[in-house]
Amino acid sequence: LTLAQIHALRRLQTESLQGLRSRLVRKPRLIDVLRGAGGIAAMLFALAVRNAQETTEAMRSRGF
């Protein structure tokens, strides 16, 4: 689960950088990439927390 989320965040960063490169005249800086991907990253973290809570509840109900 964690590895999938790491992969999703890396892909988000890569795609955000590529999108900025195609739209900006100058080379995008790290702050530009972070601003562009910040909202989506926050949503992914919120989704990850919810999924982790659901997994924890399911494991507890099964006696783990």
PLY file of the C-alpha trace (Angstrom):
ply
format ascii 1.0
element vertex 64
property float x
property float y
property float z
element edge 63
property int vertex1
property int vertex2
end_header
0.00 0.00 0.00
2.77 2.40 0.94
4.82 1.56 -2.14
1.82 2.27 -4.37
1.39 5.68 -2.79
5.08 6.47 -3.17
4.81 5.51 -6.83
1.73 7.73 -7.23
3.52 10.72 -5.69
6.61 10.21 -7.87
4.44 9.99 -10.95
2.53 13.10 -9.89
5.80 15.01 -9.54
7.06 13.82 -12.92
3.83 14.61 -14.76
3.55 17.99 -13.06
7.10 18.85 -14.12
6.44 17.73 -17.70
3.24 19.75 -17.85
5.00 22.86 -16.60
7.81 22.40 -19.12
5.30 22.35 -21.95
3.53 25.52 -20.74
6.31 27.73 -19.39
8.87 29.61 -21.44
11.52 29.29 -18.74
12.64 26.08 -17.04
10.28 25.33 -14.12
11.81 25.48 -10.66
11.05 23.17 -7.75
8.66 25.69 -6.19
6.66 25.77 -9.44
6.35 21.99 -9.40
5.33 21.96 -5.73
2.68 24.62 -6.27
1.25 22.73 -9.23
1.16 19.37 -7.49
0.32 20.56 -3.97
-3.45 20.25 -4.19
-3.36 16.80 -5.72
-0.74 15.62 -3.22
-2.92 16.82 -0.33
-5.87 14.89 -1.76
-3.72 11.76 -2.14
-2.57 12.02 1.48
-6.15 12.43 2.69
-7.17 9.39 0.66
-4.21 7.44 2.04
-5.22 8.24 5.63
-8.80 7.15 4.96
-7.64 3.90 3.34
-5.27 3.20 6.22
-8.06 3.72 8.75
-10.37 1.38 6.83
-7.63 -1.26 6.63
-6.93 -0.91 10.35
-10.61 -1.34 11.20
-10.89 -4.39 8.95
-7.84 -6.00 10.53
-9.10 -5.31 14.05
-12.48 -6.82 13.24
-10.72 -9.97 12.06
-8.68 -10.24 15.26
-5.28 -9.00 14.09
0 1
1 2
2 3
3 4
4 5
5 6
6 7
7 8
8 9
9 10
10 11
11 12
12 13
13 14
14 15
15 16
16 17
17 18
18 19
19 20
20 21
21 22
22 23
23 24
24 25
25 26
26 27
27 28
28 29
29 30
30 31
31 32
32 33
33 34
34 35
35 36
36 37
37 38
38 39
39 40
40 41
41 42
42 43
43 44
44 45
45 46
46 47
47 48
48 49
49 50
50 51
51 52
52 53
53 54
54 55
55 56
56 57
57 58
58 59
59 60
60 61
61 62
62 63
